[in-house]
Amino acid sequence: MFELNPDRNQLVISKLTEQFPNASLVPEVMADMLCISVEKENIYNVLLSLRNDTELNYNFLTTLCGMHYPEKQQLGVVYHLHNFTNNHRIRIKTATGITHPVIPTITTIWPSANWMERETYDFYGIFFEGHPHLERILNVDDMVGFPLRKDFPLEDQTREDKDDSMFGR
Amino acid sequence: MGETVIHKVNNQEMSEPELRTGKPIVADIPEGVSGQGYFATSIEKAVGLARKNSLWPLPFATSCCGIEFMATMGSHYDLARFGSERLSFSPRQSDLLMVMGTVAKKMGPVLREVYIQMAEPKWVIAVGACASSGGIFDTYSVLQGIDRVIPVDVYVPGCPPRPEQIIDGILKIQELVGNESLRRRHSQEYEDLMKKYNME
Protein backbone atom coordinates (compact mmCIF):
# COMPACT_ATOMS: atom_id res chain seq x y z
CA MET A 1 0.00 0.00 0.00
CA PHE A 2 1.88 2.99 -1.15
CA GLU A 3 -0.69 5.66 -1.84
CA LEU A 4 -2.51 5.64 1.44
CA ASN A 5 -0.25 7.99 3.29
CA PRO A 6 -2.29 10.93 4.55
CA ASP A 7 0.77 12.83 5.74
CA ARG A 8 2.31 12.82 2.33
CA ASN A 9 -1.00 13.67 0.69
CA GLN A 10 -1.32 16.65 2.98
CA LEU A 11 2.27 17.67 2.27
CA VAL A 12 1.64 17.67 -1.47
CA ILE A 13 -1.56 19.70 -1.16
CA SER A 14 -0.02 22.26 1.15
CA LYS A 15 3.12 22.70 -0.92
CA LEU A 16 1.22 23.09 -4.15
CA THR A 17 -1.27 25.60 -2.79
CA GLU A 18 1.65 27.54 -1.35
CA GLN A 19 3.53 27.59 -4.66
CA PHE A 20 0.49 28.25 -6.84
CA PRO A 21 -1.84 30.49 -4.87
CA ASN A 22 -3.72 31.67 -7.94
CA ALA A 23 -4.29 28.27 -9.48
CA SER A 24 -7.46 26.43 -8.64
CA LEU A 25 -6.31 23.04 -7.44
CA VAL A 26 -9.08 20.66 -6.51
CA PRO A 27 -7.77 17.77 -4.44
CA GLU A 28 -9.76 14.63 -3.71
CA VAL A 29 -8.89 11.16 -2.56
CA MET A 30 -10.26 8.60 -4.98
CA ALA A 31 -9.65 4.90 -4.45
CA ASP A 32 -6.81 5.46 -2.01
CA MET A 33 -4.94 7.82 -4.30
CA LEU A 34 -4.69 11.57 -4.03
CA CYS A 35 -6.03 13.12 -7.18
CA ILE A 36 -5.55 16.81 -7.98
CA SER A 37 -7.40 18.55 -10.79
CA VAL A 38 -5.47 21.42 -12.31
CA GLU A 39 -6.38 23.89 -15.03
CA LYS A 40 -4.48 23.39 -18.23
CA GLU A 41 -2.80 26.83 -18.02
CA ASN A 42 -0.93 25.77 -14.89
CA ILE A 43 -0.39 22.10 -15.61
CA TYR A 44 3.16 22.51 -16.91
CA ASN A 45 4.35 24.47 -13.91
CA VAL A 46 2.58 22.22 -11.43
CA LEU A 47 4.15 19.10 -12.89
CA LEU A 48 7.55 20.76 -13.08
CA SER A 49 7.45 21.72 -9.43
CA LEU A 50 6.21 18.26 -8.44
CA ARG A 51 9.29 16.87 -10.07
CA ASN A 52 11.87 19.40 -9.03
CA ASP A 53 10.85 20.16 -5.48
CA THR A 54 13.23 18.30 -3.19
CA GLU A 55 10.58 17.39 -0.66
CA LEU A 56 7.96 16.31 -3.22
CA ASN A 57 10.35 14.66 -5.67
CA TYR A 58 7.87 12.92 -7.98
CA ASN A 59 10.49 11.93 -10.47
CA PHE A 60 8.74 9.17 -12.41
CA LEU A 61 5.88 9.69 -14.84
CA THR A 62 4.11 6.34 -14.64
CA THR A 63 1.53 7.03 -17.28
CA LEU A 64 -0.35 9.66 -19.18
CA CYS A 65 -3.72 9.01 -20.70
CA GLY A 66 -6.69 10.76 -22.24
CA MET A 67 -10.27 10.97 -21.01
CA HIS A 68 -13.52 11.92 -22.69
CA TYR A 69 -16.55 13.19 -20.79
CA PRO A 70 -19.25 13.79 -23.39
CA GLU A 71 -21.81 15.00 -20.85
CA LYS A 72 -19.45 17.78 -19.76
CA GLN A 73 -18.19 18.35 -23.32
CA GLN A 74 -14.67 17.86 -22.06
CA LEU A 75 -11.58 16.02 -23.10
CA GLY A 76 -9.00 15.54 -20.41
CA VAL A 77 -5.59 14.16 -19.64
CA VAL A 78 -4.64 12.25 -16.50
CA TYR A 79 -1.04 11.93 -15.29
CA HIS A 80 0.16 9.40 -12.75
CA LEU A 81 3.35 10.38 -10.92
CA HIS A 82 5.45 8.17 -8.70
CA ASN A 83 8.00 9.05 -6.07
CA PHE A 84 10.70 6.41 -5.79
CA THR A 85 12.28 7.60 -2.58
CA ASN A 86 9.06 7.68 -0.53
CA ASN A 87 7.08 5.13 -2.56
CA HIS A 88 4.13 7.43 -3.09
CA ARG A 89 1.86 7.96 -6.08
CA ILE A 90 -0.43 10.79 -7.05
CA ARG A 91 -2.73 11.49 -9.93
CA ILE A 92 -3.07 14.85 -11.68
CA LYS A 93 -5.98 15.61 -13.98
CA THR A 94 -6.56 18.38 -16.39
CA ALA A 95 -9.38 19.14 -18.79
CA THR A 96 -10.01 21.00 -22.00
CA GLY A 97 -12.97 21.64 -24.25
CA ILE A 98 -13.90 19.35 -27.12
CA THR A 99 -13.98 21.88 -29.93
CA HIS A 100 -10.35 22.97 -29.69
CA PRO A 101 -8.49 20.61 -27.36
CA VAL A 102 -4.97 21.90 -26.72
CA ILE A 103 -2.83 21.03 -23.73
CA PRO A 104 0.82 21.98 -23.18
CA THR A 105 3.24 19.14 -23.65
CA ILE A 106 5.39 17.81 -20.82
CA THR A 107 8.03 16.16 -23.01
CA THR A 108 10.58 18.64 -21.72
CA ILE A 109 9.94 17.49 -18.16
CA TRP A 110 9.80 13.74 -18.82
CA PRO A 111 10.93 12.43 -22.25
CA SER A 112 8.78 9.32 -21.81
CA ALA A 113 5.74 11.53 -22.30
CA ASN A 114 6.62 11.75 -25.99
CA TRP A 115 5.01 8.47 -27.08
CA MET A 116 2.32 8.62 -24.44
CA GLU A 117 1.15 12.00 -25.74
CA ARG A 118 1.24 10.65 -29.29
CA GLU A 119 -1.00 7.80 -28.20
CA THR A 120 -3.39 10.26 -26.50
CA TYR A 121 -3.49 12.31 -29.69
CA ASP A 122 -4.09 9.18 -31.77
CA PHE A 123 -7.02 8.00 -29.68
CA TYR A 124 -8.62 11.18 -28.32
CA GLY A 125 -7.52 13.95 -30.65
CA ILE A 126 -5.93 16.14 -27.98
CA PHE A 127 -3.24 18.41 -29.44
CA PHE A 128 -0.13 18.81 -27.33
CA GLU A 129 1.34 22.24 -27.90
CA GLY A 130 5.09 22.11 -28.21
CA HIS A 131 5.32 18.37 -28.90
CA PRO A 132 8.31 17.65 -31.18
CA HIS A 133 6.61 14.99 -33.31
CA LEU A 134 2.86 14.80 -32.81
CA GLU A 135 1.65 12.04 -35.15
CA ARG A 136 -0.46 8.95 -34.94
CA ILE A 137 1.44 6.13 -33.34
CA LEU A 138 -0.71 3.00 -33.10
CA ASN A 139 -3.38 3.43 -35.78
CA VAL A 140 -2.93 3.64 -39.52
CA ASP A 141 -1.61 7.05 -40.53
CA ASP A 142 -4.52 7.95 -42.77
CA MET A 143 -7.23 7.13 -40.25
CA VAL A 144 -10.10 9.58 -39.91
CA GLY A 145 -11.46 10.06 -36.42
CA PHE A 146 -10.34 9.32 -32.91
CA PRO A 147 -11.27 5.79 -31.80
CA LEU A 148 -11.50 6.06 -28.02
CA ARG A 149 -13.88 9.00 -27.96
CA LYS A 150 -17.29 7.93 -26.81
CA ASP A 151 -19.00 8.90 -30.05
CA PHE A 152 -16.76 6.76 -32.26
CA PRO A 153 -18.68 3.69 -33.51
CA LEU A 154 -17.68 0.42 -31.91
CA GLU A 155 -17.74 -1.79 -34.95
CA ASP A 156 -15.85 -1.50 -38.19
CA GLN A 157 -18.10 0.41 -40.58
CA THR A 158 -16.86 -1.17 -43.77
CA ARG A 159 -18.62 -4.50 -43.33
CA GLU A 160 -21.68 -5.13 -45.49
CA ASP A 161 -22.43 -8.65 -44.44
CA LYS A 162 -23.58 -8.21 -40.85
CA ASP A 163 -27.21 -9.12 -40.47
CA ASP A 164 -28.79 -6.95 -37.76
CA SER A 165 -31.42 -9.54 -36.87
CA MET A 166 -28.71 -12.02 -35.91
CA PHE A 167 -27.13 -9.50 -33.55
CA GLY A 168 -30.24 -8.63 -31.63
CA ARG A 169 -30.78 -5.21 -33.19
CA MET B 1 -15.13 -55.24 -31.99
CA GLY B 2 -16.81 -57.37 -34.53
CA GLU B 3 -17.19 -54.89 -37.38
CA THR B 4 -14.42 -54.08 -39.79
CA VAL B 5 -14.02 -50.36 -40.29
CA ILE B 6 -13.27 -49.36 -43.84
CA HIS B 7 -11.25 -46.22 -44.55
CA LYS B 8 -10.89 -44.58 -47.91
CA VAL B 9 -7.24 -43.91 -48.53
CA ASN B 10 -6.16 -42.37 -51.81
CA ASN B 11 -9.37 -43.47 -53.47
CA GLN B 12 -8.79 -47.09 -52.47
CA GLU B 13 -10.90 -48.62 -49.79
CA MET B 14 -8.82 -50.32 -47.18
CA SER B 15 -10.02 -51.98 -44.03
CA GLU B 16 -8.41 -51.30 -40.69
CA PRO B 17 -6.73 -54.66 -40.30
CA GLU B 18 -5.29 -54.18 -43.76
CA LEU B 19 -4.02 -50.73 -42.85
CA ARG B 20 -2.27 -52.11 -39.83
CA THR B 21 -0.21 -54.57 -41.83
CA GLY B 22 2.03 -51.78 -42.97
CA LYS B 23 1.56 -52.37 -46.66
CA PRO B 24 2.83 -49.27 -48.44
CA ILE B 25 0.14 -46.88 -49.58
CA VAL B 26 1.18 -45.45 -52.90
CA ALA B 27 0.35 -41.91 -53.94
CA ASP B 28 -2.29 -41.33 -56.56
CA ILE B 29 -1.04 -42.14 -60.01
CA PRO B 30 -2.58 -39.87 -62.65
CA GLU B 31 -4.23 -41.27 -65.71
CA GLY B 32 -1.85 -42.16 -68.46
CA VAL B 33 -0.49 -44.76 -70.75
CA SER B 34 1.87 -47.27 -69.28
CA GLY B 35 3.91 -50.04 -70.66
CA GLN B 36 7.08 -51.95 -70.03
CA GLY B 37 9.41 -49.52 -68.33
CA TYR B 38 7.53 -46.32 -69.12
CA PHE B 39 4.56 -44.34 -68.06
CA ALA B 40 3.24 -41.45 -70.10
CA THR B 41 0.88 -38.84 -68.79
CA SER B 42 0.14 -35.21 -69.43
CA ILE B 43 2.76 -32.79 -68.15
CA GLU B 44 0.15 -30.84 -66.20
CA LYS B 45 -0.61 -33.89 -64.12
CA ALA B 46 3.02 -34.73 -63.53
CA VAL B 47 3.89 -31.18 -62.53
CA GLY B 48 0.78 -30.94 -60.38
CA LEU B 49 1.71 -34.14 -58.58
CA ALA B 50 5.23 -32.91 -57.94
CA ARG B 51 4.11 -29.48 -56.77
CA LYS B 52 1.40 -30.63 -54.46
CA ASN B 53 3.57 -33.08 -52.62
CA SER B 54 6.31 -30.55 -51.96
CA LEU B 55 4.64 -27.31 -51.02
CA TRP B 56 6.97 -24.99 -49.17
CA PRO B 57 4.90 -22.91 -46.77
CA LEU B 58 5.60 -19.45 -45.44
CA PRO B 59 4.09 -19.33 -41.96
CA PHE B 60 2.76 -15.82 -41.51
CA ALA B 61 1.73 -16.53 -37.95
CA THR B 62 0.39 -13.52 -36.11
CA SER B 63 -1.52 -14.82 -33.11
CA CYS B 64 -3.21 -17.84 -31.53
CA CYS B 65 -3.66 -19.70 -34.79
CA GLY B 66 0.12 -19.58 -35.07
CA ILE B 67 0.34 -21.68 -31.94
CA GLU B 68 -2.00 -24.24 -33.45
CA PHE B 69 0.24 -24.24 -36.49
CA MET B 70 3.24 -24.91 -34.28
CA ALA B 71 1.35 -27.91 -32.92
CA THR B 72 0.56 -29.01 -36.45
CA MET B 73 4.21 -28.91 -37.39
CA GLY B 74 5.11 -30.91 -34.30
CA SER B 75 5.54 -34.64 -34.39
CA HIS B 76 2.06 -35.56 -33.20
CA TYR B 77 0.16 -33.96 -36.08
CA ASP B 78 3.15 -33.72 -38.39
CA LEU B 79 2.46 -31.51 -41.36
CA ALA B 80 5.81 -32.54 -42.84
CA ARG B 81 4.48 -35.91 -43.96
CA PHE B 82 2.46 -34.04 -46.62
CA GLY B 83 5.58 -32.56 -48.09
CA SER B 84 5.64 -29.28 -46.20
CA GLU B 85 8.96 -30.18 -44.70
CA ARG B 86 10.81 -27.00 -45.39
CA LEU B 87 9.32 -23.84 -43.99
CA SER B 88 10.79 -20.59 -45.14
CA PHE B 89 10.24 -17.11 -43.85
CA SER B 90 11.46 -15.71 -47.11
CA PRO B 91 8.64 -15.10 -49.59
CA ARG B 92 11.02 -15.52 -52.51
CA GLN B 93 11.53 -19.16 -51.63
CA SER B 94 8.06 -20.32 -50.71
CA ASP B 95 4.89 -21.21 -52.59
CA LEU B 96 2.19 -21.30 -49.93
CA LEU B 97 1.46 -18.25 -47.79
CA MET B 98 -0.24 -19.42 -44.61
CA VAL B 99 -1.78 -16.43 -42.83
CA MET B 100 -2.60 -17.54 -39.33
CA GLY B 101 -3.99 -15.06 -36.88
CA THR B 102 -5.38 -11.58 -36.58
CA VAL B 103 -4.07 -9.08 -39.11
CA ALA B 104 -4.29 -5.45 -38.00
CA LYS B 105 -5.07 -2.70 -40.49
CA LYS B 106 -1.53 -1.43 -40.05
CA MET B 107 -0.20 -4.87 -40.99
CA GLY B 108 -2.24 -5.00 -44.21
CA PRO B 109 0.32 -3.30 -46.48
CA VAL B 110 3.07 -5.48 -45.02
CA LEU B 111 1.12 -8.62 -45.84
CA ARG B 112 0.53 -7.29 -49.34
CA GLU B 113 4.24 -6.72 -49.85
CA VAL B 114 5.03 -10.24 -48.66
CA TYR B 115 2.47 -11.67 -51.09
CA ILE B 116 3.78 -9.58 -54.00
CA GLN B 117 7.32 -10.81 -53.38
CA MET B 118 6.34 -14.44 -53.73
CA ALA B 119 7.07 -16.03 -57.09
CA GLU B 120 4.32 -17.57 -59.21
CA PRO B 121 2.74 -20.06 -58.74
CA LYS B 122 1.64 -19.10 -55.26
CA TRP B 123 -1.28 -20.03 -53.08
CA VAL B 124 -2.73 -18.49 -49.94
CA ILE B 125 -4.48 -20.20 -47.07
CA ALA B 126 -6.29 -18.13 -44.44
CA VAL B 127 -6.23 -20.06 -41.19
CA GLY B 128 -8.67 -19.12 -38.49
CA ALA B 129 -11.59 -16.76 -38.12
CA CYS B 130 -9.51 -13.60 -37.84
CA ALA B 131 -7.66 -14.15 -41.10
CA SER B 132 -10.85 -15.16 -42.91
CA SER B 133 -13.13 -12.38 -41.78
CA GLY B 134 -11.77 -10.45 -38.84
CA GLY B 135 -13.12 -13.02 -36.39
CA ILE B 136 -14.61 -11.67 -33.18
CA PHE B 137 -12.60 -8.47 -33.58
CA ASP B 138 -15.05 -6.27 -35.46
CA THR B 139 -13.23 -3.10 -34.51
CA TYR B 140 -11.35 -0.07 -35.82
CA SER B 141 -7.95 -1.69 -35.77
CA VAL B 142 -8.48 -5.17 -37.23
CA LEU B 143 -8.54 -5.95 -40.94
CA GLN B 144 -11.86 -7.66 -41.59
CA GLY B 145 -10.45 -10.57 -43.51
CA ILE B 146 -7.19 -10.78 -45.45
CA ASP B 147 -9.12 -11.10 -48.70
CA ARG B 148 -9.42 -7.34 -48.51
CA VAL B 149 -5.73 -7.11 -49.41
CA ILE B 150 -4.68 -10.38 -51.05
CA PRO B 151 -6.50 -13.12 -52.97
CA VAL B 152 -7.12 -16.24 -50.87
CA ASP B 153 -7.47 -19.84 -52.06
CA VAL B 154 -8.59 -21.76 -49.00
CA TYR B 155 -10.19 -20.54 -45.77
CA VAL B 156 -9.95 -22.66 -42.64
CA PRO B 157 -12.60 -21.60 -40.12
CA GLY B 158 -12.09 -22.04 -36.41
CA CYS B 159 -10.99 -20.09 -33.41
CA PRO B 160 -8.48 -21.58 -33.43
CA PRO B 161 -8.89 -24.50 -35.81
CA ARG B 162 -7.54 -27.75 -34.47
CA PRO B 163 -4.41 -29.14 -36.13
CA GLU B 164 -6.55 -31.71 -37.92
CA GLN B 165 -8.51 -28.89 -39.51
CA ILE B 166 -5.38 -27.06 -40.57
CA ILE B 167 -4.19 -30.28 -42.16
CA ASP B 168 -7.55 -30.56 -43.91
CA GLY B 169 -7.00 -27.07 -45.29
CA ILE B 170 -3.57 -28.05 -46.55
CA LEU B 171 -5.03 -31.14 -48.21
CA LYS B 172 -7.55 -28.94 -50.00
CA ILE B 173 -4.71 -26.68 -51.14
CA GLN B 174 -2.96 -29.79 -52.42
CA GLU B 175 -6.08 -30.68 -54.37
CA LEU B 176 -6.08 -27.22 -55.92
CA VAL B 177 -2.39 -27.41 -56.70
CA GLY B 178 -2.61 -30.86 -58.23
CA ASN B 179 -5.46 -29.91 -60.55
CA GLU B 180 -4.28 -26.46 -61.57
CA SER B 181 -3.82 -25.80 -65.24
CA LEU B 182 -0.34 -24.68 -66.27
CA ARG B 183 -1.86 -21.73 -68.13
CA ARG B 184 -3.95 -20.49 -65.24
CA ARG B 185 -1.56 -17.73 -64.20
CA HIS B 186 -1.60 -16.26 -67.70
CA SER B 187 -5.36 -16.41 -68.15
CA GLN B 188 -7.63 -13.38 -68.37
CA GLU B 189 -9.51 -14.42 -65.25
CA TYR B 190 -6.34 -14.41 -63.20
CA GLU B 191 -5.28 -11.05 -64.55
CA ASP B 192 -8.67 -9.61 -63.65
CA LEU B 193 -8.27 -11.01 -60.16
CA MET B 194 -4.88 -9.36 -59.78
CA LYS B 195 -6.27 -6.06 -61.09
CA LYS B 196 -9.00 -6.22 -58.48
CA TYR B 197 -6.31 -6.20 -55.83
CA ASN B 198 -4.26 -3.52 -57.62
CA MET B 199 -1.38 -5.89 -58.21
CA GLU B 200 0.15 -5.15 -61.64
Contacts between the chains, C-beta under 8 A, distances in Angstrom:
chain1	res1	chain2	res2	distance
A	138	B	106	7.8
A	138	B	141	7.8
A	139	B	105	7.6
A	139	B	106	7.1
A	139	B	140	7.3
A	139	B	141	6.6
A	140	B	105	5.1
A	140	B	106	5.2
A	143	B	140	7.7
A	147	B	140	4.7
A	147	B	141	7.6
A	152	B	140	7.3
A	154	B	139	7.1
A	155	B	138	4.6
A	155	B	139	6.8
A	156	B	134	7.0
A	156	B	138	5.3
A	156	B	139	6.1
A	156	B	140	6.4
A	156	B	142	7.2
A	156	B	144	5.6
A	158	B	144	6.6
A	159	B	134	7.7
A	159	B	138	6.8
A	159	B	144	5.7
A	162	B	138	7.6
